[in-house]
């Protein structure tokens, strides 16, 4: 009646072993570290880089606890726990040595601060990693971004200049030219009447523009700038857009609960907990990722005279001399065909024919129309796909147009798998409204302070101890079994959080405490139900079986209702609320397993093997009873007690 088949005990053993294995990484502490990586395909991450890093640190008298090379993520240098001073000095030294003194990290290497786990590599290789802790518990990496508002105004002026040209042509206004200097647009006229007509048309089309008349005689001009309120509106929109794009990029890297806040008028603060690859994070958030498609004007095989003139310093008007990835130079038109704003989606993939990494691009309807029109007229010519980052344009590839392009095309070139993934991420996350640069970087400590964190963990520990003591005293051996099930519940919950790499915050600790209370409540229901069966005259083996079976329906109902509440919190909540919901829902699942399946397995192991069970150690059933309860019989004493 009360015996488990062998396979159920094997499931129990397997669950405990897995729980112990994936909980163990949380015992190893976090230490400050520096990561050296690169986003340049031509720069190799090899043993010579590791040797150079070690030599630089040794020459400065810094002694890291370990340094190693990861071919995928670069060099990792770890320092003693809490030694953030050595970490900061190491970063400054490596910036000076590897990037020729570039304080912004704009050289070949990316040097990033991080906190790394000391979990053994053999455990990490099979995904046994510590659970992710939020900023309030562990801290993370901090970046301060400076937004170039002048760049945003320049971009707005470019758009307005293009709109004004189109508007004047549409209204058939005669003008001599449109010049742009910074965020100011100057429109030249030779006829006062045409200037008046143009001023009226521009004013009616855009209320945000401030229009002033200037010049005299044959040098009539309109000076167009943005109004001050429009500039403020543009700045706010640029900050908001950049925050949104940064959030998309960070979330695309699999990092959770980042803090992205505006600071002042032109700065953005980013704090990210648990970044396992901070160098890549730093690279991704620091890149503008603006994509432009332009026609190639000249190369070694076409208009070579123009290319030669450009190489000698005589760059033709409306063109730009660029280096392609093959090491040669090409002359590219400044006027773009489409930009990243016309792109709906970008995904990394592999070319089926050549098995090379590519990026698949999907454009909107307007972008597809422009592409069809331009590429249809330029079949056989080359088209350059250019990625503009931090104001620097780089030709990713410049293929020959084989046929008319539509809404779907692909970027091919000498790119690595990681590079195609990053380019797709940058394009997919949206267009940066204004250029940005990282002006401050550091690791941040827990926002709640060590004392508050210790109190949070101590509350769970002491709550467990008090619960265990009470249950053992009140239910004797059955209480001890309940405590063992409670321990397994906590073990499995931490293991699940570690396996899923869920982010644990202080609200998550509160959810763990709540889970312990709910788990012990299930055991209380089972134990009290067994007591009821014993009072009713059932034999011990029968009471155990009926107690578990009849308590199961109540436990299931209560847990399902709380699970629905947890799912609602996860669906409609955000930030700490969502973190609480994740731990809460996982805790419900582990508590049902431990309180019913695991607890009954232990009870069956202790009592199920006895053919003639005379008593169950389940505490006092009635007043005056003993801890070792004899099998009750329905007599006058029992009847009197039950009637009361």
N, C-alpha and C positions, 0 to 999 in steps of 0.2 A: 504493500500500500504506500509506504513512504520510502521508496528507494528510487534513486535516479539511475538511468542506464549509463553505461560507461561514456558514451559520446557527450552527454551533458556535462560530466565532470571534466572531460577534455576541453570542452568549450570554456568552462570556468578557469581552468589552468591557463589556457591560451590567452584569455582576456587579462588575467593577472600579469602574465609574462609581458604581453604587449604594453599593458599599462605601466609597468615598472620601467620598461625599456624606453618608452617615450616620455616618461616623467623625469627620468634621470638627467637629461640635458639641462633641466632647470636648476640643478644643483651647482653647475659650473658658473662662476661669476663673469660679468662683463668687464672688459678692460679697455682703456683708451687706445686708439690705433690711428695710423695714417695709411691711406691707400693711394698708390700711384698707378694711374691708368692713362689711356689715351683714346682719342677719337679719330686719329689719323691712320688711315690704312697703311701708309708707308712706314710708320713707326712700329718697330717690333718690341713685344714684351717678352724678353728672354733673360737668360742667366746673367748677361752682361749688365742689364739694367739693375738686377738685384745686387750684383757686386758693386755697382756704382753707388747705389743707395746706401749700402752698408758702409762703404768707404767714407761717404760724406758724413754720416752720423758718427762714425768712430772718430773721424778727425775733429769733430766738435765736442767730443767727450760724452756723447749720449749713448747709453747702453740699453737698447730695447731688450725685452724679454724673449722676443722671437721675431724673425723676419723670414718670409717665404714668398715664392713666386707662384701665382695662379695664372696660367696661360690665358684664361678667359677674362679675368678681372684685374690683372696686374700684380704689383708687389704690395704685400700687406706687412706693416711693421707694427708690432704690439709693444706696449709699455706696461709698467707695473700698475696695479689697480690704484686708481685715484691720481696717477701722476699726469695730470693734464698740462702741467708746465712743460714737461719734456715733449709732450705731443705737439704743443704749439710751436716750440722751438724747432722741432723736426720739420714741421710743415714749412716754416720760414726758410730753413736751410735748403730744403729740397726745391723750393720755388726758385731760390737764387742759383742753385747749381744746375737744375734740369731745364729751367725755362729762362736762363740768362737774365735773372733779376726781374722777370715780369711779375709784378705783384698781383695781377688779376688772373694769372693762370692761363694767359692767352697763347702760350707757347705750345710745344708738342705734347706736353704731359699735363694731366689733370691731377692735382694733389688735393685730396679731400680728407677731412677729419671724420672720424666715426668711432663707435663703440662696438667691439666685437666680442663674441662669445669665445670662451676657452674650451668649448666642447670638443672632444677628440674628433679628428677628421674622419675616422672610420665610422663614427656615429652620424656625422653630417652627411656622409656619402650615401647613406640609406634614409635620408630625410629625417633623422632623429635630431631635431633642433629645439632649442628652448622656445617657449611661447613668446609671442610679441607683446611687449609691454608699452602702454601709451606714454605720452609725454609726461603725464602727471605721476607716473610710477618710475620710469627709467630715464626719461629725457630723450634726446635725439639730436638731430643736426639742425642748425639755424642758419638761414640765409637772409641777408638784407639786400633787396634788389632796388637799384636806382632806375627809374623810368625816365627816358629821354623825352621830355615834353616838347623840346624844340623839334625833335624828329617827328613827333606826332603832328605838330603844326605844319612842318614841311610836307608831310604826306597829304595833309588836308589841302594845302595849297596846290599840290600837283593835281589832286582830283578836281579842285575848283577850276584850275586853269584849263584842264581838258574839257570840263563841262561848259566853261565860258566860250571856248573855241566852237564847240558844237552848237551852243545856243546862238552865237552871232551868225554862224552859217545858216542856221535854221530860220532866223529872223531876217536874213539877207542884209545884215549890217556890214558896211564896208569898213574894214580896219586894216592897219598896216602890220600888226604883229602883236603877239602876247609874250611878254617876258616875265620870268619869275626869279626873284631874289629872296631866298629864305622863305618867309611866310607872306611875302608881299608880291602881288601880281600887278604888273603895269601893262595896260592895253593902249596901243598907239593908234591915233586917228589923224587924218588930215582935214576933215570937214567937221565943224562944230555941230552941225545938225546930226551927222552920223554918231558923233560922240554922245549927244543927248539921247538919241534913239537907243544906243547901246547901254547907256546908264539906266534908262528906264526898263529895258528888257532884263538886265542883270538883277536890278532891285526887285522886280516882280517875281523872278524865278527863285530867289534865295533871300530870305529875310535876315539871315545870319551875317550877311556881308556888309561891310562898311565901305561906301564908295565915295571917293573924293576926286574932284577935277583938278588937273594940274597942267602946266605948260601953256604955251601961247603960240599964235600964228601956225606954222607948219608942224609944230611939235606938241600936238594936243594929246593928252593922256588921261586915262582913268586909273587911279590907284585903288586897288581892291585889297582889303584885309578883312579878317574876321573881327566881329565885334567882341568886346571884352567878355560879355556874358556867354557868347558862343565859344570863346576860348576856354572858359571855365567848364562849360558843358562838355566840350571836347576832351578836356583833361580828365573829368570824372568818368566819361565813357571809356577812355583809353585805359584807365586804372581798372575799371570794372571788367573790361574785355580781357585784359592781361591776367587778372585774377582767375577768370573763368578758364582761360587757356592753360594756365599753370596747374589748376586743379585737374583738368582733363589729362595733362601729361603725367602728373604724379600718380593719379588713380590708374592710368594705363600701365604703370610699372608694377602694379600690384601692391602698392603701399596704401595703408588705410589711415583714416582720421588725421590727415594733415591739417595744420592750422595755417591759413592764408589770409592775412589781414593787411589793410591799408595803414600806412604810417605817414602822417603828414600829407602834403599835397602831391608828392611825386615818388613815394617809396612804398614797397610791398615787403612785408615780413613773412617768411615761410619757415615753419617748424614741422619737421617730419620725424615721427618716432620709428625706430626699428628699421632704418634703411640698411639692407644687407650689402648694397653696392652703391655707396655714397658718391663715388666718382662718376658713375653713370647718371645718377640723379643730378649731380651738379652740372654735368654736361648737358643733359636734356633741358633743365629749366633755364640754363644760361644761353640757349640757342634760339634765334628768332625763327628759323625754319621757313622763311618766305620762299616760295617756289615760283619761278617765272619761266615761261617758254618763249624763246626768241629765235628768229631766223638768223642763220649764219651768213654774213655778207661775203666773207673771203676766208680761204684757207690755203694750204699748200697746193691744192689742185684746182682752185677756182679763184679768179681775181687775185692771183699771187702778187701782182704789182701793187695793189691796194694794201695787201698784207705787208709787203716789204716796206712800203711808205709808212705804215703805222708802226712797224718795228723800229723805224728810224726816227720816230717821234712825231710824224705827221698823221695823226689819227683823223680820218674823215669825220665830218660832222654827222652826228646821230649814230655813231658806232662806238664800240668799246673793245679794246684788245684784251683777250683773256687767255689763260693757260688751260688746256684740256688735260685729261688724266693720262693721256699717252705721252705727255712731255712736250708736245708741240704747242703752237699758238694759233688762235683763230680770231677773226674779226667778227664781232657779234653786234647786231642792231640793238640800240638802246630801247627802242619801242618793243614792248612785249606783246605776245599774242594773247595769252591769258595768264592769270596769276593764281595763287593758291586759294583765293577767295571764290573761284569758280569750281573748286574741287569738292565733291561730296564725300568721297571715301578714298582711302589708301591702305593697301594691305601688302605685307611682305609675302613673297611666293618664290617658286623656282620655275625657271624656263624649262619646259618639257623637252625641248630639242637639245639644248646645250647644258642642261642641269646646272645653271648658274643662278645666283640670287637675283631677284628682280623686285620691283615695286609695281603693283597693279593700281592704276588710277581710274577713278570714275568721276566725270564732271557733271555739272548741272546742264539744263537745257540750253542756256545762253552760251556757256562754255563750249558745248558740243557744236552749236551752230557756227561759232567763230572758228573753231578748229577745222570743221568741214570746209568752210569757205577759204581759209588761208592755206591749209595743207593741200586742198584740191588744186590750187593755183601754183603750188611749189613742189610738185612731185619731182623727185630727183635731186632736190636741194637738201641741205642739212638743216636740222632744227636743234638748237642747243637747249638742254634742260638744266636750268641754273638754280642752285640753292644759295640763298643770301643769308649769311649769318654774321651778326655783329658788324653789319655794314660791309662785309667782304663777300664778294660773289665768287662762287666756285662752280665750274662746269662739271656736272655729274656725268653727263654723256651728251654726245652730239651726233645722233644717228641720222642716216639719210632717210628722207620721207619716201617710203615705197608706194604708199597709196593714201587715199583720203582717209583721215582719222575722224572718229566719231566721239561718242561719250565715254568709250572705254579704250585705254591704251596702257602701255607698260613702259617703265623706265628700266633700261638695261645698262650695264657698265661694269667696270672693275670694282665691285662692291662686295663686302663681306656680308654674312648672314646678319650679324649684329647691326651693321650699318644700314641695311635695308629695313630692318625692324625699327631703328631709330628714326630714319627718314619718314617712314610711313606713319610713325607715331606723331612726329612733328607736324606733318601735313594734316593728319586726321584730327588732331586736337584743336585745330583752328588757327586763324591768322592773328599774330600779335599786332595790337593796334599801335604800339610805340616800342621802339628798341629799348632793351633793358641790359643791365650788367650787374654782376654780383660785386657789391662794395664791402660786404662783411660776411664772414663765415666763421662759425664756431660750433662746438658741441654744447648742448644745454643740459643742465641737470633736471631732476624731477621738479615739476612746478609746485608740488605740494610739500616738498621738504622731506628729509629723511625721517624726521620724527613722526609726521602724519602717516607716512607710508608704513613705518613699523607698527604704528597703532592699528592700521587697517589689517595687516597680516596677523598681528597679535589677536585682534578681535575674532578672526576665523579660528585661530589656534585654540584660544581659550574657550570659544564657543563649542568647539569640538570636544575639548577635554571635559567641560561641565556636562554636556549632553551625554558623553560616554559614561561618566561617573554616575549620573542620575539613572540612566537606563540599566546599568549593571546592578546598582543597588535595588532598583525597583523590580527588575525582571530576572535577576540572578543569571543563570547560565543562558537563558534565552536572550537576556539583555546583552550578555557578552557577544553572542552571535550577531545581534543587531548592530553592536559597535563595530564588529569585524566587517559587516556589510557596509556600514557607513564609511569605514576606511577605504574599502574597495571603490565605493562611489566617488570619493574625493580623488582617489588615484586615477580612475578612468576619466574623470572630468578634466583633470590637468593634462592627461595624456592626449585627450581629444583636442583641447585647446592648442597643444603643441603640434599635433599632427596637421591641424587645419591652419596653423599659423594665425589664429585669431588674435586680435589686439585686446589685451586685458588692461582695463583702466580701473580707477577706484570704484566706480559703479559696478564693474565686473566682480570686484571682491565682495561687494554687497550681495550680488547675485549668487556667489558661491556660498555665503553665509545663509542666504534664503534657501538654497538647494539642500544644505545640510538639514535645515529644519523640516523641509518637506520630506526628505528621505527618512528621517527618524519618525516622522508622523506616520508614514506607511508601515514601518515596523511596529509602532504602537498599535495601529489598527489590527495587524495580524496577531500580535500577542494578546490583545484584549479579546479578540474573537476566539482564540484558543481557550482562554479562560472561560468565556461564556459556554463553550462546548463542554468543558470539564464540569462547570456548574450544572449543566443540563444532564450530566450523568454519562457522557460519552467516555469511552476508553481513551487512554493517552494517544495511541496511534491514530485512532479515528478523529480525536480532537485536533491533532496536528493537521491531518488532511483536510478536514472541514474548515478549520480556521484559515488556512491559506486560500482554499478555493472560494469561500464566502467573502473574504476580505478583498479578493482580487477585483470584483466588480466595483466596489467603492473606490479603491485605489485608482483604477483605470478612469473612472468618471472624473475624479478630482484632478488627475494629472492632465487629462485631455482639455478640460476647461482652462487650466492655467497655461497649457501649451498654446491654446488659441490666443490667449491674452499676450503671450510672449511673441507669437508670430505677428500680431497686430502692432506691437511695439517696434518690432524689427522693420515692418513694412512702412509704417508712417513716421517712425522716429528718425533721428539723425544723431551723429556724434556719440556722446556718452550713453544716450538712451538706446541706440542700436547696439552698442557694446554690451550693455546690461542685458538686452534681449537675447543676444547670441549665447551668453553664458547661462542665462535662465533656461532657454530651450534645451541646450545640451545637458544641463543639470537634470532636467525632468527625465530625459531618456536614460541617463546613467542611474538615476535614483530608482526608476522602475525596474531596471535590470538587477541592481544590487539588492533592493528591498524584497523583491519577489523571487527571481530566479536564483540568485546567488545565496540569499538567506535561506531559502528552502533547501538548497543543495547541502549547506552546512548542517542544518537541522536533520536532514535525512542521514547524513554521515554520522552524526552523533547518536541519534535515537532510532533511525530506521533499521539498523542492523540487529536490534534486540527483538527476539521473538516475543518475549513476555515483558513488556514495559509496564512497570508498576507506577512510576511517578515521573513527572516532568518538573525540572527546576525552572519555574516561571514566576517566582515570587509568591506573595500572599494572595490567595483567592478570596478568602473571607476573614473576617475579624477573628483573631486567635489562631489562624492557620500558621503554617511554617513554610520556610523556603522550599523544602522538599515536599511537594504536595502529594498526598496519597490520592489514589483513585477514589473520587467521591461516589457515594451511592445515594439514591433518592430515599432519604429517611425523614423523620419528623424535624430534625435539626435543619436540614437543608430547606425544607418547605417553609419553616418559620423565617429563615433568613431571606429567601426569595420573595416572601409575601411583604416583607418590610421594604 
